[in-house]
Amino acid sequence: MIFLIQGPTASGKTNLAIQVAKHFNTEIISADSRQFYKGMNIGSAKPRSEELAQVLHHFIDNRTLEFPMNVAEFETEARAILNQLIRQNGTAVITGGSAQFIDALLYGIDPIPVFPEIQEQLNFELETKGIQFLQSKLKALDFKAFEVIDTQNSRRVIRALEVIIGTGNSILFYQQKKRIPCYPFLRFYVQWERADLYTRINLRVDQMISEGLESEVISLRDSKYQTVLNTVGYKEWEMFFNGMESKEAVIEKIKQNSRNYAKRQLTWMNQYEDLTALNPYSERSLLNQLLTFVNASNGNR
């Protein structure tokens, strides 16, 4: 059995995943598309060294920015590790906020139509008209995809546009259609009230600032591999470095973009029919709630 600990940023995935992995004496596969990279520590909310010491984590700090990880590569590399963990331990824990990576590992990657000529035109529009033009175009043509994908990632915006223009179907039609999982699993998330989740996000950003996020961004700023850095917590600083925004305004923008990112994560999670919510307001611990559900599921088989 595989245990999935998913959900939005700042919901408590890391701590719960560690507890579950320790209970079942297994290891964690991280599916966070930013925690793959060395140097992206504070802004990616990477597990602390004392957390990493408790349970072996895979796909933390396993790449440099020069070698970005795509979904297909993650599927191939993570599947080999997952199969080994199942043979050794009978189970594994997968956690992270990048749901597309998790879905690829569980179900495999379904082929999505490719239209090189459309892609070439969209890349030209990106160069001549900018990302905001393509964002508006996607919002008009495929609002559902616009709501859930990272619209600051030009590659994902272009891919979604390419599919809707070329097929008339949303890219979500191909990503979310009913598929048969390659492994048995149980999927959990911590169900915070929206206001409380946003408070947790704001506090996390404040903590990142106090831990030195600005210095981390400066250390990575001159990298020629900017695609990965075009993400929440990193991209907002350019306005400050260019003298166009105050530091306070940048921090508020990071908080706003982090909340928007959490909203997109929750929207994506809504598609899962097999999702089990854990109550952080209960007197029972999250681990206890999860184990109770696991025992009940085993009893129903």
Rosetta blueprint (number, residue, H / E / L):
1 M L
2 I E
3 F E
4 L E
5 I E
6 Q E
7 G L
8 P L
9 T L
10 A L
11 S L
12 G L
13 K H
14 T H
15 N H
16 L H
17 A H
18 I H
19 Q H
20 V H
21 A H
22 K H
23 H H
24 F L
25 N L
26 T L
27 E L
28 I E
29 I E
30 S E
31 A L
32 D L
33 S L
34 R L
35 Q L
36 F L
37 Y E
38 K L
39 G L
40 M L
41 N L
42 I L
43 G L
44 S L
45 A L
46 K L
47 P L
48 R L
49 S H
50 E H
51 E H
52 L H
53 A L
54 Q L
55 V L
56 L L
57 H E
58 H E
59 F L
60 I L
61 D L
62 N L
63 R E
64 T L
65 L L
66 E L
67 F L
68 P L
69 M L
70 N L
71 V H
72 A H
73 E H
74 F H
75 E H
76 T H
77 E H
78 A H
79 R H
80 A H
81 I H
82 L H
83 N H
84 Q H
85 L H
86 I H
87 R H
88 Q H
89 N H
90 G L
91 T L
92 A E
93 V E
94 I E
95 T E
96 G L
97 G L
98 S L
99 A H
100 Q H
101 F H
102 I H
103 D H
104 A H
105 L H
106 L H
107 Y H
108 G L
109 I L
110 D L
111 P L
112 I L
113 P L
114 V L
115 F L
116 P H
117 E H
118 I H
119 Q H
120 E H
121 Q H
122 L H
123 N H
124 F H
125 E H
126 L H
127 E H
128 T H
129 K H
130 G L
131 I H
132 Q H
133 F H
134 L H
135 Q H
136 S H
137 K H
138 L H
139 K H
140 A H
141 L H
142 D L
143 F H
144 K H
145 A H
146 F H
147 E H
148 V H
149 I L
150 D L
151 T L
152 Q L
153 N L
154 S H
155 R H
156 R H
157 V H
158 I H
159 R H
160 A H
161 L H
162 E H
163 V H
164 I H
165 I H
166 G H
167 T H
168 G L
169 N L
170 S L
171 I H
172 L H
173 F H
174 Y H
175 Q H
176 Q L
177 K L
178 K L
179 R L
180 I L
181 P L
182 C L
183 Y L
184 P L
185 F E
186 L E
187 R E
188 F E
189 Y E
190 V E
191 Q L
192 W L
193 E L
194 R H
195 A H
196 D H
197 L H
198 Y H
199 T H
200 R H
201 I H
202 N H
203 L H
204 R H
205 V H
206 D H
207 Q H
208 M H
209 I H
210 S H
211 E H
212 G L
213 L H
214 E H
215 S H
216 E H
217 V H
218 I H
219 S H
220 L H
221 R H
222 D L
223 S L
224 K L
225 Y L
226 Q L
227 T L
228 V L
229 L L
230 N L
231 T L
232 V L
233 G L
234 Y L
235 K L
236 E L
237 W H
238 E H
239 M H
240 F H
241 F H
242 N L
243 G L
244 M L
245 E L
246 S L
247 K H
248 E H
249 A H
250 V H
251 I H
252 E H
253 K H
254 I H
255 K H
256 Q H
257 N H
258 S H
259 R H
260 N H
261 Y H
262 A H
263 K H
264 R H
265 Q H
266 L H
267 T H
268 W H
269 M H
270 N L
271 Q L
272 Y L
273 E L
274 D L
275 L E
276 T E
277 A E
278 L E
279 N L
280 P L
281 Y L
282 S L
283 E L
284 R L
285 S L
286 L H
287 L H
288 N H
289 Q H
290 L H
291 L H
292 T H
293 F H
294 V H
295 N H
296 A H
297 S H
298 N H
299 G H
300 N L
301 R L
